[in-house]
């Protein structure tokens, strides 16, 4: 099975993506790393994250829209990682 792991730290500057193949060999799970990439957040998303941090006043609509934008950035990072790291 091929897996892509994604994370973003508290600096909200980039999304880290790692790819690996996982196989079962007997009773063991074997992980074979394929590589990792760091992809900067799009400028507009990074700006929106910054604008939503305390002590900023944000609405639930702002949070929902930002959540969607961050999710889309993660999806783009996953697609990029598959293309860049997976043979």
Kinemage of the C-alpha trace (Angstrom):
@kinemage 1
@onewidth
@group {chain A} dominant
@subgroup {mainchain}
@vectorlist {calphas} color= white
{ca unk a 1} P 0.000 0.000 0.000
{ca unk a 2} L 1.281 3.472 -0.834
{ca unk a 3} L 0.641 6.215 1.716
{ca unk a 4} L 1.093 9.984 1.712
{ca unk a 5} L 1.532 11.728 5.068
{ca unk a 6} L 0.797 15.448 5.349
{ca unk a 7} L 1.380 17.984 8.115
{ca unk a 8} L 1.792 21.672 8.688
{ca unk a 9} L 3.530 23.156 11.679
{ca unk a 10} L 2.612 26.163 13.746
{ca unk a 11} L 4.663 28.453 11.514
{ca unk a 12} L 2.034 27.959 8.769
{ca unk a 13} L 4.638 28.560 6.085
{ca unk a 14} L 4.481 25.205 4.300
{ca unk a 15} L 2.924 21.775 4.079
{ca unk a 16} L 5.246 18.824 4.534
{ca unk a 17} L 4.446 15.707 2.519
{ca unk a 18} L 6.085 12.296 2.755
{ca unk a 19} L 5.464 9.187 0.666
{ca unk a 20} L 6.078 5.573 1.607
{ca unk a 21} L 5.190 2.064 0.582
{ca unk a 22} L 3.938 -0.236 3.354
{ca unk a 23} L 3.918 -4.009 2.950
{ca unk a 24} L 3.153 -6.933 5.232
{ca unk a 25} L 5.950 -9.462 5.520
{ca unk a 26} L 4.935 -12.279 7.821
{ca unk a 27} L 3.897 -10.642 11.082
{ca unk a 28} L 5.697 -7.369 10.354
{ca unk a 29} L 4.704 -4.153 8.633
{ca unk a 30} L 7.577 -2.922 6.500
{ca unk a 31} L 7.764 0.747 5.567
{ca unk a 32} L 9.895 1.834 2.610
{ca unk a 33} L 10.228 5.642 2.504
{ca unk a 34} L 10.002 7.141 -0.977
{ca unk a 35} L 10.877 10.719 -0.076
{ca unk a 36} L 9.533 13.989 1.242
{ca unk a 37} L 8.783 17.462 -0.071
{ca unk a 38} L 7.927 20.807 1.490
{ca unk a 39} L 5.416 22.964 -0.364
{ca unk a 40} L 4.783 26.578 0.654
{ca unk a 41} L 1.208 27.553 1.349
{ca unk a 42} L -0.215 29.737 -1.418
{ca unk a 43} L 0.314 33.386 -0.439
{ca unk a 44} L -3.403 34.085 -0.109
{ca unk a 45} L -3.962 31.091 2.191
{ca unk a 46} L -0.968 32.002 4.362
{ca unk a 47} L -2.317 35.545 4.629
{ca unk a 48} L -5.768 34.286 5.600
{ca unk a 49} L -4.301 32.024 8.289
{ca unk a 50} L -2.310 34.930 9.695
{ca unk a 51} L -5.370 37.191 9.650
{ca unk a 52} L -7.393 34.621 11.615
{ca unk a 53} L -4.951 34.239 14.510
{ca unk a 54} L -5.768 35.751 17.906
{ca unk a 55} L -6.494 38.435 18.800
{ca unk a 56} L -8.293 38.771 15.460
{ca unk a 57} L -12.060 38.639 15.484
{ca unk a 58} L -13.272 35.990 13.039
{ca unk a 59} L -16.693 34.702 12.169
{ca unk a 60} L -17.713 31.088 11.794
{ca unk a 61} L -17.976 31.776 8.065
{ca unk a 62} L -14.322 32.937 8.063
{ca unk a 63} L -13.268 29.751 9.859
{ca unk a 64} L -15.227 27.521 7.472
{ca unk a 65} L -13.817 29.249 4.394
{ca unk a 66} L -10.287 29.042 5.787
{ca unk a 67} L -10.775 25.367 6.658
{ca unk a 68} L -11.785 24.699 3.059
{ca unk a 69} L -8.802 26.641 1.681
{ca unk a 70} L -6.370 24.762 3.941
{ca unk a 71} L -7.963 21.434 2.927
{ca unk a 72} L -7.575 22.319 -0.737
{ca unk a 73} L -3.917 23.273 -0.167
{ca unk a 74} L -3.354 19.888 1.536
{ca unk a 75} L -5.009 18.110 -1.413
{ca unk a 76} L -2.752 19.967 -3.862
{ca unk a 77} L 0.278 19.013 -1.746
{ca unk a 78} L -0.761 15.352 -1.819
{ca unk a 79} L -1.165 15.416 -5.589
{ca unk a 80} L 2.237 17.079 -5.961
{ca unk a 81} L 3.853 14.497 -3.642
{ca unk a 82} L 2.420 11.602 -5.625
{ca unk a 83} L 3.769 13.077 -8.869
{ca unk a 84} L 7.170 13.989 -7.422
{ca unk a 85} L 7.876 11.012 -5.151
{ca unk a 86} L 6.008 7.983 -6.417
{ca unk a 87} L 7.488 5.936 -9.251
